[in-house]
Amino acid sequence: MKKISFTIVFLLVLISSKMHAQCDIKNRVLADGTMTYYFDPTNFYTTKSKSLKINIVTDKEHFFIALQPSPFPPKKEGKKIKDDLVIHLADKNVYRLAHYDTQYRHNDSVMQVLYLIDQKDIEAFSKFEAIVAEINMEGTEFVRSYDFKLHKDAIVKQLACFLKKEDK
């Protein structure tokens, strides 16, 4: 009987820690003093030739999708990326997110492109998983298209964490 009780308690602790880990929100103070909140990037797409990591970033006022494509262009070419992101969700609608910023981080070993999620689209992004993203990689090729294979619901889960925290 003690073994069964111990096993049940152990499983409950394990499950609750996994649920808590899903909302592992990190923060960073930018050079201008703005506090941003984010998740570690999640793999959405991976092949031998290219990959795409994605995560949600917020300043508590606006929500951004941060993309980390690989391979990425050199800084001189990458700064030319100014087009919007086109993303298809499971609700069969196509959303256009405005380009916000292109950054090179970690001693230029990671390129990150930020796209602003329109306030009117937050609800859709918090309910429907991502299917396809199209990025115009200016200066390197035309439109790079990613059919998401992995963690399609990462945006939904990350937004749920942020929106749950805002409600409190």
N, C-alpha and C positions, 0 to 999 in steps of 0.2 A: 504494500500500500504506500509506503514511504517513497519507493522508487517511482511509482506513478505520479504522486504529488510533486516530487522533485522534477520529473520530466515535464509536467504541465507548467510549472513555474518557469523552468528553463525556456520552454518554447514561447511562453508569453513575453519574457524578457527579450528574447531574440526577435520576435515579431515587432515589438514596440520599438526596439532600437533601429530596425530596418525602416519602419515608418518614419521615425524621427530623422534618419539619415537622408531620406528623400528630400527634405527641406533644409539641406546644409547650405544656407545662404552665407556668402562671403561678402566682405565690403572692402572698399579701397577709396582713399581720398585722392582726388585728381589734383593736378598742379594748381588749378584755379580755386581749390578749396571745396569743391563739390564732392559730396559723399555719394558713391555709387554702390549698388548692391547687385550681386551676380551669382551665378552658379558656375562650377567648373564645366567647360564645354563637353558636349556629348557627341559621339560619332553618329552621324546621320547616314553617311555614305562612305564606303571604302572599296577601292579596287587597287590593282597594282600601279595604275598610272595617276589616280587622283583620289582625293578624299575631301570630306567636308565635315567640320565640327560646328556645332551650333549651341548657343545658350541665350538666355534672357538676361538683359541688363536693365536696371532701372535707377532713377534718381528719386524715386517715390512720387514723381509727378508724371513722368513719361516712361513708356516701356519700349525697349529696343530689342531687336533680334541681332545678335552678334554672330557673324559667320567667320570661320577660319578655313578658307580653302587651301588646298595643297595639291600640286605645287602652286606657289604664288609668285607673281612677277616681282622684279626688283623694285625698290622703293620709287625710283624715278617713274617707272611705268605704272606701278600700283596706285600712285597718287592721282592718276588719270581716271580711276574708277569713280564715276559720279552718278551712274544711272541707278534707277530704282531697282529694287528686288521684286520679282514676280514670283508669288508663291501660291501653289494650289493646295487647298485643304480638302479633307474628306467630305465636306458638304458640297463638293463639286463646284465651288466658286473659286474665282481667281482674285487674289489680292495684290495690290501694288503698294510696297512699302518704300517711303522716301529715303534716299541715301542721306545719311547723317554725317558719317566720318569714316575715313580710312586711316588705320593706325598700324604702325609696325612696333611690336613689343618684344620684350626679352632680348635686347641687343639685336633687333631686327631679325630674329629667328622665327617669329610668328607674325603673320599679317592678319589683322582683324578688321572687318568692315561692319559698321553699325548701320542698321536700318530702323527707322521710327515706325512703330505700329500705331496707326491712326486710332484715336480713342473709340471711334464707332466700330472698329474691328476687334477690339479686345475680347468681346464676348465670343466671337467665332473662334479666335485663336485659343481661347480657354476651353472650348468644347470639342473641336475637331482636330484630328491629327494631321500633320503635314504629309503631303504626298510627293510634290515636285517643287524644286526651286530653280529659277532661271536667273543667272547673273551675267551681265555684260562685262566681261573681263577686258575692258578697254586697253588697247595696246598689245594684247597678247593673243587674242583670238576673238571670235565673235561671242555669241551667247553660250555660256557653259551651263548645261542642264544637268541636274542631279535628281534621279528618281530615288527617293528615300527608301532604304532597305532596313535600316537599323533605328531603333528607338524613335519611331514615328510620333510617339506620344510625349516626347520630352518637353516640347513647348507647352503642351497642356498641363503637364505635371508641374513644371516650373512656375507657370503663371498661377496655378492653383495655390502654390505656396505663398507667392507674393500677395495674391488677393486675399488669402486667408489671414495673413499678417495685417493687412490694411484694415480688415473688418474689426480686428480686436481693438 
